[in-house]
Amino acid sequence: MRATLHHFTDRQYRQGPFFLWLTDGHQSNIFVDSQWHITCLIDLEWACAMPIELQCPPYWLSDRSVDDIGQGEPLESFTQIISEFFDAFEQEERIRVGEAIYQTPIMRNSWATGSFWYFQALHSPKGLYRIFNEHIQRFFCAKHCTMALFDEVVAPYWSTNAADVIKGKIKEEQRYRAGLRKALGADVSLAEPAHGNMKVF
């Protein structure tokens, strides 16, 4: 992600403008009345100021998690949703500032260049890996999206002695699970972690 940063950001926005960003502004935190007018926003403790370039269409318009978009259905359906969002946003922006709109063009460019996916990956540590594999990697080498070779080459560079760190973390989880079983009773069944077949490089 650090190596590809310059491909997805524009130097002219590094010094601003900065906008208040509701980083947890998904649909469950937006209250509306019977006419769909917003009446209240909640869960604002993580609000912060970010460069305008990071303003993106809300992924949750797809009714999917961000790292699940494009899985099992054509990406075109999400593209259509995003297009409708841009049109509605531009209409509202023109009401507010007239012809001198600037937010909508920046967002449209973010979608066109793939920056949308890059910024979503940064906002979602849990989904970063999948977003990178499915949406970002293909800008550079599409065949790597279906190859394990890329992951095997890159993974060791996460840290010096990366394999030892991974093994240590797996052992920590095993100890934690054993302690949890002991505390809850030996007959408690815990779902096995997803890394059961993880290859440690």
N, C-alpha and C positions, 0 to 999 in steps of 0.2 A: 504494500500500500504506500509506503514511504517513497519507494523508487518510482512509482507512477504518479505521484502527487502533481507534478508540473504539467502532466497531460490533461488534468481535469480541473485545474484552477487557472484563473486569469490574474496576472500580476496587478492589473489596474484596480482590483477590488481588495487588495491586501490592507489598504489603509482606510477602508470604508467605502460606502456608507455602512453603518452597522444598524441592525434591526433587532428589536426585542423578539426573541424566539421562544415559543412555548414548546419545549422539547417533549412534553408529555401531552400534546394537544390532540389526542385521538378522540374518536366519537363518544366514548363513554365519559369523557370529561367536559362535554359540551351540552349544556341544557338549552332546549328550545321550547317555544310555546306551540299552540295548536296551528299557528301559521308558519312554523319553522323559522321564526325569528329567534336569534340567539339571545337568551336571557341571562345566562351565567356561564362562566368558565371556572373550573375547579382544578386542583392539583397543580398549582403553579410554582411549587417550591424549586423546580429545576429550571425555571425560566432564566434566560441569559441573553446577552447581546452577541450576535454573530454577524459575520460579513454577509452582505445581501446575496452573494453568490450561493450561499448554503440554503437559501429559501427554496424549498422544493414543493411540488404538489404532494398532498398527503397520500402515502401509499395505501392507507386503510380504506380509501375509496373503492378498492378492489374487493373489500371484505375478506382479505387474506393477510397473513403475516407477510412482512416485507421479503423474507427469504423464500417464500412459497409462491411468489408471483411468477407466472410462466411455467409452473409445474403442473402438468396434467391438462393444461388448456393453452391455446395459442396466446402468445404475448400480445397479439393484435387487439384482443379484447381489452386489455389494460391500456394499450395505446389509445383506444377510442375513448376510454374514461378520462385519460389525461388530456386529450384534445378538448373534450367538453369542459373540463376544469379550466384550461387555459382561456377558452372563449368567455366563460363566465367571469373569470378573474379580470380579464382585459376590459370587459364591459364595466365592472365595478371601478377599476382603476381609472378609466376614462371619465367616469362621473366625478371622481375625486380630483384628478389633476388635469383633465382635458386631454389634448393631443400629445402632451409631453410625457407619455407613459415610459417607464423604464423597468419596472419590476417584471411585467409579463415577458418582455423580450429576453431578459436574463434567464428566466425560468424555461422559456422555450428553448433557448440555446443549451441550457443544462441538460434538457432531455435529449436534444439532437446529438450532443457530443458524448453522451454517456456519463456525464458528471453526476446526473441524478443518482445512478447506481453507486457511484463512488461515495457520495455524501451519505446515502442511506446505509452503506456498509459501515461508515464511521460512526453513525448514530446507533448502530445495532451490533454491539460486540458478539452477541449470541448468533446473529445471522451473518456476520462478516464473511466467514469462510465460504458459505454457500453462495452468497451474493458475488463474491470475488470469482468463484469457479464458474458460475452460470452467466454472469453479465459483464464483468470487467475483463476477465482473462481473454475473452474472445476478441476484444479490440486489438490485442497484440498477437495472439496465436490461437485461432479457433480450435485447432486440433488438440491443444492441451486441455481443453474442457472435458475431453473424453479419455484422457491418458493419466494413469497413475504416476507416470514417470516424472511429471512436473512437480507433484507433491513430494515425491521421494528426493528430488534434487533440492527443493527449496526448504523442506522441513528442518534439516540439520543446521541451517543458517539462522534459525530463530534465536539460538543462544549457543555459546560454546558448551560442549558436553550436553547438547539438547536431549540425546537419548537417555542420559542419566537423570535429567530433570523429569522427563516423561515417566520413566520407571518409578522414580520417587513419588510422583503424584499419584500413580496408579496404586502403589503400596499404601499411601496415605488414605486413599479412598477405601481400600480393602479393610484397613484398620478401623476407619470410621464406621463402615457397614457392620463389621463384627461387633463393635461397641454398641451400635444401635440395636442390633439383634439381641444382644445380651440385656440391654436396658428394657426392651419391649417384650422380650420373651423369645425363646428359641424357635417357636413355631411360626414366628412372623415371617412372611414372604416378602422380600424386597425385590423390585424389578432390577434386573441386571443392567449395568451401565452399557451405553452404546458402544464403548470401545472394546467389547469382548474380543473382537477379532482384530484389534488395532495392531498395525505393524509398527514396531518401534525401530527406528532407523539407527 
